[in-house]
Amino acid sequence: MRTKTILIIIFTILITIFLMMNTDAVEFDFIVAKAQVSKLVAVGVCTFIGFILGYLAGRPKTVVTTYDDRLEENHQEGKPEDLPKDSLSAEDREYIS
């Protein structure tokens, strides 16, 4: 297993143990009201929201390519359009080999 996977498993186990140890009810002051809420629920919801925010902040951004624009330019210059997008030109094949 990779180190990242092991760390995620250990972190998940520690969070679960922490949540199970804190199940008693505590009074929380919300913006408009007070309520008795279990620590388990409060910490669990905050952890879940933290994971979601961390995922949204850390995910890779989508990359926009201009490949279709280049195909359009090649078509206007009179180059053949019947080649599939992933095919290589003879010059590229010669360079690779």
Phi and psi restraints in degrees (range 20) as a CNS / XPLOR table:
assign (resid 1 and name C) (resid 2 and name N)
       (resid 2 and name CA) (resid 2 and name C) 1.0 -78.7 20.0 2
assign (resid 2 and name N) (resid 2 and name CA)
       (resid 2 and name C) (resid 3 and name N) 1.0 157.6 20.0 2
assign (resid 2 and name C) (resid 3 and name N)
       (resid 3 and name CA) (resid 3 and name C) 1.0 -60.7 20.0 2
assign (resid 3 and name N) (resid 3 and name CA)
       (resid 3 and name C) (resid 4 and name N) 1.0 -39.4 20.0 2
assign (resid 3 and name C) (resid 4 and name N)
       (resid 4 and name CA) (resid 4 and name C) 1.0 -61.1 20.0 2
assign (resid 4 and name N) (resid 4 and name CA)
       (resid 4 and name C) (resid 5 and name N) 1.0 -42.9 20.0 2
assign (resid 4 and name C) (resid 5 and name N)
       (resid 5 and name CA) (resid 5 and name C) 1.0 -64.4 20.0 2
assign (resid 5 and name N) (resid 5 and name CA)
       (resid 5 and name C) (resid 6 and name N) 1.0 -43.1 20.0 2
assign (resid 5 and name C) (resid 6 and name N)
       (resid 6 and name CA) (resid 6 and name C) 1.0 -63.3 20.0 2
assign (resid 6 and name N) (resid 6 and name CA)
       (resid 6 and name C) (resid 7 and name N) 1.0 -43.1 20.0 2
assign (resid 6 and name C) (resid 7 and name N)
       (resid 7 and name CA) (resid 7 and name C) 1.0 -63.7 20.0 2
assign (resid 7 and name N) (resid 7 and name CA)
       (resid 7 and name C) (resid 8 and name N) 1.0 -38.5 20.0 2
assign (resid 7 and name C) (resid 8 and name N)
       (resid 8 and name CA) (resid 8 and name C) 1.0 -64.8 20.0 2
assign (resid 8 and name N) (resid 8 and name CA)
       (resid 8 and name C) (resid 9 and name N) 1.0 -42.2 20.0 2
assign (resid 8 and name C) (resid 9 and name N)
       (resid 9 and name CA) (resid 9 and name C) 1.0 -64.1 20.0 2
assign (resid 9 and name N) (resid 9 and name CA)
       (resid 9 and name C) (resid 10 and name N) 1.0 -45.6 20.0 2
assign (resid 9 and name C) (resid 10 and name N)
       (resid 10 and name CA) (resid 10 and name C) 1.0 -62.3 20.0 2
assign (resid 10 and name N) (resid 10 and name CA)
       (resid 10 and name C) (resid 11 and name N) 1.0 -44.6 20.0 2
assign (resid 10 and name C) (resid 11 and name N)
       (resid 11 and name CA) (resid 11 and name C) 1.0 -62.3 20.0 2
assign (resid 11 and name N) (resid 11 and name CA)
       (resid 11 and name C) (resid 12 and name N) 1.0 -41.4 20.0 2
assign (resid 11 and name C) (resid 12 and name N)
       (resid 12 and name CA) (resid 12 and name C) 1.0 -64.7 20.0 2
assign (resid 12 and name N) (resid 12 and name CA)
       (resid 12 and name C) (resid 13 and name N) 1.0 -40.9 20.0 2
assign (resid 12 and name C) (resid 13 and name N)
       (resid 13 and name CA) (resid 13 and name C) 1.0 -63.8 20.0 2
assign (resid 13 and name N) (resid 13 and name CA)
       (resid 13 and name C) (resid 14 and name N) 1.0 -44.3 20.0 2
assign (resid 13 and name C) (resid 14 and name N)
       (resid 14 and name CA) (resid 14 and name C) 1.0 -63.0 20.0 2
assign (resid 14 and name N) (resid 14 and name CA)
       (resid 14 and name C) (resid 15 and name N) 1.0 -41.6 20.0 2
assign (resid 14 and name C) (resid 15 and name N)
       (resid 15 and name CA) (resid 15 and name C) 1.0 -63.2 20.0 2
assign (resid 15 and name N) (resid 15 and name CA)
       (resid 15 and name C) (resid 16 and name N) 1.0 -42.5 20.0 2
assign (resid 15 and name C) (resid 16 and name N)
       (resid 16 and name CA) (resid 16 and name C) 1.0 -63.2 20.0 2
assign (resid 16 and name N) (resid 16 and name CA)
       (resid 16 and name C) (resid 17 and name N) 1.0 -45.1 20.0 2
assign (resid 16 and name C) (resid 17 and name N)
       (resid 17 and name CA) (resid 17 and name C) 1.0 -61.8 20.0 2
assign (resid 17 and name N) (resid 17 and name CA)
       (resid 17 and name C) (resid 18 and name N) 1.0 -44.5 20.0 2
assign (resid 17 and name C) (resid 18 and name N)
       (resid 18 and name CA) (resid 18 and name C) 1.0 -59.6 20.0 2
assign (resid 18 and name N) (resid 18 and name CA)
       (resid 18 and name C) (resid 19 and name N) 1.0 -43.6 20.0 2
assign (resid 18 and name C) (resid 19 and name N)
       (resid 19 and name CA) (resid 19 and name C) 1.0 -65.3 20.0 2
assign (resid 19 and name N) (resid 19 and name CA)
       (resid 19 and name C) (resid 20 and name N) 1.0 -40.1 20.0 2
assign (resid 19 and name C) (resid 20 and name N)
       (resid 20 and name CA) (resid 20 and name C) 1.0 -69.7 20.0 2
assign (resid 20 and name N) (resid 20 and name CA)
       (resid 20 and name C) (resid 21 and name N) 1.0 -25.4 20.0 2
assign (resid 20 and name C) (resid 21 and name N)
       (resid 21 and name CA) (resid 21 and name C) 1.0 -80.8 20.0 2
assign (resid 21 and name N) (resid 21 and name CA)
       (resid 21 and name C) (resid 22 and name N) 1.0 -16.7 20.0 2
assign (resid 21 and name C) (resid 22 and name N)
       (resid 22 and name CA) (resid 22 and name C) 1.0 -119.7 20.0 2
assign (resid 22 and name N) (resid 22 and name CA)
       (resid 22 and name C) (resid 23 and name N) 1.0 72.4 20.0 2
assign (resid 22 and name C) (resid 23 and name N)
       (resid 23 and name CA) (resid 23 and name C) 1.0 -106.3 20.0 2
assign (resid 23 and name N) (resid 23 and name CA)
       (resid 23 and name C) (resid 24 and name N) 1.0 -3.7 20.0 2
assign (resid 23 and name C) (resid 24 and name N)
       (resid 24 and name CA) (resid 24 and name C) 1.0 -73.6 20.0 2
assign (resid 24 and name N) (resid 24 and name CA)
       (resid 24 and name C) (resid 25 and name N) 1.0 155.8 20.0 2
assign (resid 24 and name C) (resid 25 and name N)
       (resid 25 and name CA) (resid 25 and name C) 1.0 -83.5 20.0 2
assign (resid 25 and name N) (resid 25 and name CA)
       (resid 25 and name C) (resid 26 and name N) 1.0 142.8 20.0 2
assign (resid 25 and name C) (resid 26 and name N)
       (resid 26 and name CA) (resid 26 and name C) 1.0 -135.2 20.0 2
assign (resid 26 and name N) (resid 26 and name CA)
       (resid 26 and name C) (resid 27 and name N) 1.0 147.5 20.0 2
assign (resid 26 and name C) (resid 27 and name N)
       (resid 27 and name CA) (resid 27 and name C) 1.0 -82.6 20.0 2
assign (resid 27 and name N) (resid 27 and name CA)
       (resid 27 and name C) (resid 28 and name N) 1.0 124.9 20.0 2
assign (resid 27 and name C) (resid 28 and name N)
       (resid 28 and name CA) (resid 28 and name C) 1.0 -111.9 20.0 2
assign (resid 28 and name N) (resid 28 and name CA)
       (resid 28 and name C) (resid 29 and name N) 1.0 139.7 20.0 2
assign (resid 28 and name C) (resid 29 and name N)
       (resid 29 and name CA) (resid 29 and name C) 1.0 -96.1 20.0 2
assign (resid 29 and name N) (resid 29 and name CA)
       (resid 29 and name C) (resid 30 and name N) 1.0 108.3 20.0 2
assign (resid 29 and name C) (resid 30 and name N)
       (resid 30 and name CA) (resid 30 and name C) 1.0 -86.8 20.0 2
assign (resid 30 and name N) (resid 30 and name CA)
       (resid 30 and name C) (resid 31 and name N) 1.0 178.9 20.0 2
assign (resid 30 and name C) (resid 31 and name N)
       (resid 31 and name CA) (resid 31 and name C) 1.0 -61.0 20.0 2
assign (resid 31 and name N) (resid 31 and name CA)
       (resid 31 and name C) (resid 32 and name N) 1.0 -42.5 20.0 2
assign (resid 31 and name C) (resid 32 and name N)
       (resid 32 and name CA) (resid 32 and name C) 1.0 -113.2 20.0 2
assign (resid 32 and name N) (resid 32 and name CA)
       (resid 32 and name C) (resid 33 and name N) 1.0 -7.0 20.0 2
assign (resid 32 and name C) (resid 33 and name N)
       (resid 33 and name CA) (resid 33 and name C) 1.0 -154.7 20.0 2
assign (resid 33 and name N) (resid 33 and name CA)
       (resid 33 and name C) (resid 34 and name N) 1.0 167.7 20.0 2
assign (resid 33 and name C) (resid 34 and name N)
       (resid 34 and name CA) (resid 34 and name C) 1.0 -110.9 20.0 2
assign (resid 34 and name N) (resid 34 and name CA)
       (resid 34 and name C) (resid 35 and name N) 1.0 145.0 20.0 2
assign (resid 34 and name C) (resid 35 and name N)
       (resid 35 and name CA) (resid 35 and name C) 1.0 -149.9 20.0 2
assign (resid 35 and name N) (resid 35 and name CA)
       (resid 35 and name C) (resid 36 and name N) 1.0 150.7 20.0 2
assign (resid 35 and name C) (resid 36 and name N)
       (resid 36 and name CA) (resid 36 and name C) 1.0 -86.6 20.0 2
assign (resid 36 and name N) (resid 36 and name CA)
       (resid 36 and name C) (resid 37 and name N) 1.0 115.9 20.0 2
assign (resid 36 and name C) (resid 37 and name N)
       (resid 37 and name CA) (resid 37 and name C) 1.0 -129.7 20.0 2
assign (resid 37 and name N) (resid 37 and name CA)
       (resid 37 and name C) (resid 38 and name N) 1.0 141.4 20.0 2
assign (resid 37 and name C) (resid 38 and name N)
       (resid 38 and name CA) (resid 38 and name C) 1.0 -66.2 20.0 2
assign (resid 38 and name N) (resid 38 and name CA)
       (resid 38 and name C) (resid 39 and name N) 1.0 141.5 20.0 2
assign (resid 38 and name C) (resid 39 and name N)
       (resid 39 and name CA) (resid 39 and name C) 1.0 -60.2 20.0 2
assign (resid 39 and name N) (resid 39 and name CA)
       (resid 39 and name C) (resid 40 and name N) 1.0 -35.3 20.0 2
assign (resid 39 and name C) (resid 40 and name N)
       (resid 40 and name CA) (resid 40 and name C) 1.0 -57.1 20.0 2
assign (resid 40 and name N) (resid 40 and name CA)
       (resid 40 and name C) (resid 41 and name N) 1.0 -45.5 20.0 2
assign (resid 40 and name C) (resid 41 and name N)
       (resid 41 and name CA) (resid 41 and name C) 1.0 -67.7 20.0 2
assign (resid 41 and name N) (resid 41 and name CA)
       (resid 41 and name C) (resid 42 and name N) 1.0 -45.0 20.0 2
assign (resid 41 and name C) (resid 42 and name N)
       (resid 42 and name CA) (resid 42 and name C) 1.0 -63.1 20.0 2
assign (resid 42 and name N) (resid 42 and name CA)
       (resid 42 and name C) (resid 43 and name N) 1.0 -49.2 20.0 2
assign (resid 42 and name C) (resid 43 and name N)
       (resid 43 and name CA) (resid 43 and name C) 1.0 -69.1 20.0 2
assign (resid 43 and name N) (resid 43 and name CA)
       (resid 43 and name C) (resid 44 and name N) 1.0 -38.5 20.0 2
assign (resid 43 and name C) (resid 44 and name N)
       (resid 44 and name CA) (resid 44 and name C) 1.0 -61.8 20.0 2
assign (resid 44 and name N) (resid 44 and name CA)
       (resid 44 and name C) (resid 45 and name N) 1.0 -44.5 20.0 2
assign (resid 44 and name C) (resid 45 and name N)
       (resid 45 and name CA) (resid 45 and name C) 1.0 -64.9 20.0 2
assign (resid 45 and name N) (resid 45 and name CA)
       (resid 45 and name C) (resid 46 and name N) 1.0 -43.1 20.0 2
assign (resid 45 and name C) (resid 46 and name N)
       (resid 46 and name CA) (resid 46 and name C) 1.0 -64.1 20.0 2
assign (resid 46 and name N) (resid 46 and name CA)
       (resid 46 and name C) (resid 47 and name N) 1.0 -39.7 20.0 2
assign (resid 46 and name C) (resid 47 and name N)
       (resid 47 and name CA) (resid 47 and name C) 1.0 -64.2 20.0 2
assign (resid 47 and name N) (resid 47 and name CA)
       (resid 47 and name C) (resid 48 and name N) 1.0 -44.1 20.0 2
assign (resid 47 and name C) (resid 48 and name N)
       (resid 48 and name CA) (resid 48 and name C) 1.0 -61.6 20.0 2
assign (resid 48 and name N) (resid 48 and name CA)
       (resid 48 and name C) (resid 49 and name N) 1.0 -45.3 20.0 2
assign (resid 48 and name C) (resid 49 and name N)
       (resid 49 and name CA) (resid 49 and name C) 1.0 -62.9 20.0 2
assign (resid 49 and name N) (resid 49 and name CA)
       (resid 49 and name C) (resid 50 and name N) 1.0 -38.3 20.0 2
assign (resid 49 and name C) (resid 50 and name N)
       (resid 50 and name CA) (resid 50 and name C) 1.0 -62.7 20.0 2
assign (resid 50 and name N) (resid 50 and name CA)
       (resid 50 and name C) (resid 51 and name N) 1.0 -41.8 20.0 2
assign (resid 50 and name C) (resid 51 and name N)
       (resid 51 and name CA) (resid 51 and name C) 1.0 -63.3 20.0 2
assign (resid 51 and name N) (resid 51 and name CA)
       (resid 51 and name C) (resid 52 and name N) 1.0 -43.5 20.0 2
assign (resid 51 and name C) (resid 52 and name N)
       (resid 52 and name CA) (resid 52 and name C) 1.0 -62.8 20.0 2
assign (resid 52 and name N) (resid 52 and name CA)
       (resid 52 and name C) (resid 53 and name N) 1.0 -46.8 20.0 2
assign (resid 52 and name C) (resid 53 and name N)
       (resid 53 and name CA) (resid 53 and name C) 1.0 -63.9 20.0 2
assign (resid 53 and name N) (resid 53 and name CA)
       (resid 53 and name C) (resid 54 and name N) 1.0 -39.1 20.0 2
assign (resid 53 and name C) (resid 54 and name N)
       (resid 54 and name CA) (resid 54 and name C) 1.0 -63.8 20.0 2
assign (resid 54 and name N) (resid 54 and name CA)
       (resid 54 and name C) (resid 55 and name N) 1.0 -40.6 20.0 2
assign (resid 54 and name C) (resid 55 and name N)
       (resid 55 and name CA) (resid 55 and name C) 1.0 -64.1 20.0 2
assign (resid 55 and name N) (resid 55 and name CA)
       (resid 55 and name C) (resid 56 and name N) 1.0 -46.6 20.0 2
assign (resid 55 and name C) (resid 56 and name N)
       (resid 56 and name CA) (resid 56 and name C) 1.0 -63.9 20.0 2
assign (resid 56 and name N) (resid 56 and name CA)
       (resid 56 and name C) (resid 57 and name N) 1.0 -36.6 20.0 2
assign (resid 56 and name C) (resid 57 and name N)
       (resid 57 and name CA) (resid 57 and name C) 1.0 -75.6 20.0 2
assign (resid 57 and name N) (resid 57 and name CA)
       (resid 57 and name C) (resid 58 and name N) 1.0 -29.2 20.0 2
assign (resid 57 and name C) (resid 58 and name N)
       (resid 58 and name CA) (resid 58 and name C) 1.0 -100.6 20.0 2
assign (resid 58 and name N) (resid 58 and name CA)
       (resid 58 and name C) (resid 59 and name N) 1.0 -5.1 20.0 2
assign (resid 58 and name C) (resid 59 and name N)
       (resid 59 and name CA) (resid 59 and name C) 1.0 -72.3 20.0 2
assign (resid 59 and name N) (resid 59 and name CA)
       (resid 59 and name C) (resid 60 and name N) 1.0 150.4 20.0 2
assign (resid 59 and name C) (resid 60 and name N)
       (resid 60 and name CA) (resid 60 and name C) 1.0 -68.8 20.0 2
assign (resid 60 and name N) (resid 60 and name CA)
       (resid 60 and name C) (resid 61 and name N) 1.0 145.5 20.0 2
assign (resid 60 and name C) (resid 61 and name N)
       (resid 61 and name CA) (resid 61 and name C) 1.0 -79.7 20.0 2
assign (resid 61 and name N) (resid 61 and name CA)
       (resid 61 and name C) (resid 62 and name N) 1.0 150.8 20.0 2
assign (resid 61 and name C) (resid 62 and name N)
       (resid 62 and name CA) (resid 62 and name C) 1.0 -75.2 20.0 2
assign (resid 62 and name N) (resid 62 and name CA)
       (resid 62 and name C) (resid 63 and name N) 1.0 140.2 20.0 2
assign (resid 62 and name C) (resid 63 and name N)
       (resid 63 and name CA) (resid 63 and name C) 1.0 -104.8 20.0 2
assign (resid 63 and name N) (resid 63 and name CA)
       (resid 63 and name C) (resid 64 and name N) 1.0 128.6 20.0 2
assign (resid 63 and name C) (resid 64 and name N)
       (resid 64 and name CA) (resid 64 and name C) 1.0 -95.9 20.0 2
assign (resid 64 and name N) (resid 64 and name CA)
       (resid 64 and name C) (resid 65 and name N) 1.0 124.3 20.0 2
assign (resid 64 and name C) (resid 65 and name N)
       (resid 65 and name CA) (resid 65 and name C) 1.0 -100.6 20.0 2
assign (resid 65 and name N) (resid 65 and name CA)
       (resid 65 and name C) (resid 66 and name N) 1.0 158.2 20.0 2
assign (resid 65 and name C) (resid 66 and name N)
       (resid 66 and name CA) (resid 66 and name C) 1.0 -107.5 20.0 2
assign (resid 66 and name N) (resid 66 and name CA)
       (resid 66 and name C) (resid 67 and name N) 1.0 26.3 20.0 2
assign (resid 66 and name C) (resid 67 and name N)
       (resid 67 and name CA) (resid 67 and name C) 1.0 -61.5 20.0 2
assign (resid 67 and name N) (resid 67 and name CA)
       (resid 67 and name C) (resid 68 and name N) 1.0 -43.2 20.0 2
assign (resid 67 and name C) (resid 68 and name N)
       (resid 68 and name CA) (resid 68 and name C) 1.0 -64.4 20.0 2
assign (resid 68 and name N) (resid 68 and name CA)
       (resid 68 and name C) (resid 69 and name N) 1.0 -34.7 20.0 2
assign (resid 68 and name C) (resid 69 and name N)
       (resid 69 and name CA) (resid 69 and name C) 1.0 -64.1 20.0 2
assign (resid 69 and name N) (resid 69 and name CA)
       (resid 69 and name C) (resid 70 and name N) 1.0 -40.4 20.0 2
assign (resid 69 and name C) (resid 70 and name N)
       (resid 70 and name CA) (resid 70 and name C) 1.0 -66.5 20.0 2
assign (resid 70 and name N) (resid 70 and name CA)
       (resid 70 and name C) (resid 71 and name N) 1.0 -37.5 20.0 2
assign (resid 70 and name C) (resid 71 and name N)
       (resid 71 and name CA) (resid 71 and name C) 1.0 -62.5 20.0 2
assign (resid 71 and name N) (resid 71 and name CA)
       (resid 71 and name C) (resid 72 and name N) 1.0 -40.9 20.0 2
assign (resid 71 and name C) (resid 72 and name N)
       (resid 72 and name CA) (resid 72 and name C) 1.0 -63.2 20.0 2
assign (resid 72 and name N) (resid 72 and name CA)
       (resid 72 and name C) (resid 73 and name N) 1.0 -41.6 20.0 2
assign (resid 72 and name C) (resid 73 and name N)
       (resid 73 and name CA) (resid 73 and name C) 1.0 -64.2 20.0 2
assign (resid 73 and name N) (resid 73 and name CA)
       (resid 73 and name C) (resid 74 and name N) 1.0 -42.8 20.0 2
assign (resid 73 and name C) (resid 74 and name N)
       (resid 74 and name CA) (resid 74 and name C) 1.0 -63.0 20.0 2
assign (resid 74 and name N) (resid 74 and name CA)
       (resid 74 and name C) (resid 75 and name N) 1.0 -37.3 20.0 2
assign (resid 74 and name C) (resid 75 and name N)
       (resid 75 and name CA) (resid 75 and name C) 1.0 -65.0 20.0 2
assign (resid 75 and name N) (resid 75 and name CA)
       (resid 75 and name C) (resid 76 and name N) 1.0 -39.7 20.0 2
assign (resid 75 and name C) (resid 76 and name N)
       (resid 76 and name CA) (resid 76 and name C) 1.0 -71.0 20.0 2
assign (resid 76 and name N) (resid 76 and name CA)
       (resid 76 and name C) (resid 77 and name N) 1.0 -25.6 20.0 2
assign (resid 76 and name C) (resid 77 and name N)
       (resid 77 and name CA) (resid 77 and name C) 1.0 -84.4 20.0 2
assign (resid 77 and name N) (resid 77 and name CA)
       (resid 77 and name C) (resid 78 and name N) 1.0 -0.8 20.0 2
assign (resid 77 and name C) (resid 78 and name N)
       (resid 78 and name CA) (resid 78 and name C) 1.0 89.4 20.0 2
assign (resid 78 and name N) (resid 78 and name CA)
       (resid 78 and name C) (resid 79 and name N) 1.0 14.1 20.0 2
assign (resid 78 and name C) (resid 79 and name N)
       (resid 79 and name CA) (resid 79 and name C) 1.0 -80.5 20.0 2
assign (resid 79 and name N) (resid 79 and name CA)
       (resid 79 and name C) (resid 80 and name N) 1.0 154.6 20.0 2
assign (resid 79 and name C) (resid 80 and name N)
       (resid 80 and name CA) (resid 80 and name C) 1.0 -65.4 20.0 2
assign (resid 80 and name N) (resid 80 and name CA)
       (resid 80 and name C) (resid 81 and name N) 1.0 137.7 20.0 2
assign (resid 80 and name C) (resid 81 and name N)
       (resid 81 and name CA) (resid 81 and name C) 1.0 -104.6 20.0 2
assign (resid 81 and name N) (resid 81 and name CA)
       (resid 81 and name C) (resid 82 and name N) 1.0 -3.1 20.0 2
assign (resid 81 and name C) (resid 82 and name N)
       (resid 82 and name CA) (resid 82 and name C) 1.0 -80.3 20.0 2
assign (resid 82 and name N) (resid 82 and name CA)
       (resid 82 and name C) (resid 83 and name N) 1.0 -2.8 20.0 2
assign (resid 82 and name C) (resid 83 and name N)
       (resid 83 and name CA) (resid 83 and name C) 1.0 -77.1 20.0 2
assign (resid 83 and name N) (resid 83 and name CA)
       (resid 83 and name C) (resid 84 and name N) 1.0 138.5 20.0 2
assign (resid 83 and name C) (resid 84 and name N)
       (resid 84 and name CA) (resid 84 and name C) 1.0 -65.2 20.0 2
assign (resid 84 and name N) (resid 84 and name CA)
       (resid 84 and name C) (resid 85 and name N) 1.0 159.2 20.0 2
assign (resid 84 and name C) (resid 85 and name N)
       (resid 85 and name CA) (resid 85 and name C) 1.0 -61.9 20.0 2
assign (resid 85 and name N) (resid 85 and name CA)
       (resid 85 and name C) (resid 86 and name N) 1.0 -30.8 20.0 2
assign (resid 85 and name C) (resid 86 and name N)
       (resid 86 and name CA) (resid 86 and name C) 1.0 -93.3 20.0 2
assign (resid 86 and name N) (resid 86 and name CA)
       (resid 86 and name C) (resid 87 and name N) 1.0 4.6 20.0 2
assign (resid 86 and name C) (resid 87 and name N)
       (resid 87 and name CA) (resid 87 and name C) 1.0 -81.0 20.0 2
assign (resid 87 and name N) (resid 87 and name CA)
       (resid 87 and name C) (resid 88 and name N) 1.0 151.7 20.0 2
assign (resid 87 and name C) (resid 88 and name N)
       (resid 88 and name CA) (resid 88 and name C) 1.0 -103.5 20.0 2
assign (resid 88 and name N) (resid 88 and name CA)
       (resid 88 and name C) (resid 89 and name N) 1.0 150.8 20.0 2
assign (resid 88 and name C) (resid 89 and name N)
       (resid 89 and name CA) (resid 89 and name C) 1.0 -77.1 20.0 2
assign (resid 89 and name N) (resid 89 and name CA)
       (resid 89 and name C) (resid 90 and name N) 1.0 166.3 20.0 2
assign (resid 89 and name C) (resid 90 and name N)
       (resid 90 and name CA) (resid 90 and name C) 1.0 -61.8 20.0 2
assign (resid 90 and name N) (resid 90 and name CA)
       (resid 90 and name C) (resid 91 and name N) 1.0 -37.6 20.0 2
assign (resid 90 and name C) (resid 91 and name N)
       (resid 91 and name CA) (resid 91 and name C) 1.0 -63.6 20.0 2
assign (resid 91 and name N) (resid 91 and name CA)
       (resid 91 and name C) (resid 92 and name N) 1.0 -41.3 20.0 2
assign (resid 91 and name C) (resid 92 and name N)
       (resid 92 and name CA) (resid 92 and name C) 1.0 -66.5 20.0 2
assign (resid 92 and name N) (resid 92 and name CA)
       (resid 92 and name C) (resid 93 and name N) 1.0 -42.4 20.0 2
assign (resid 92 and name C) (resid 93 and name N)
       (resid 93 and name CA) (resid 93 and name C) 1.0 -62.3 20.0 2
assign (resid 93 and name N) (resid 93 and name CA)
       (resid 93 and name C) (resid 94 and name N) 1.0 -39.9 20.0 2
assign (resid 93 and name C) (resid 94 and name N)
       (resid 94 and name CA) (resid 94 and name C) 1.0 -65.2 20.0 2
assign (resid 94 and name N) (resid 94 and name CA)
       (resid 94 and name C) (resid 95 and name N) 1.0 -39.1 20.0 2
assign (resid 94 and name C) (resid 95 and name N)
       (resid 95 and name CA) (resid 95 and name C) 1.0 -66.5 20.0 2
assign (resid 95 and name N) (resid 95 and name CA)
       (resid 95 and name C) (resid 96 and name N) 1.0 -39.1 20.0 2
assign (resid 95 and name C) (resid 96 and name N)
       (resid 96 and name CA) (resid 96 and name C) 1.0 -69.9 20.0 2
assign (resid 96 and name N) (resid 96 and name CA)
       (resid 96 and name C) (resid 97 and name N) 1.0 -40.7 20.0 2
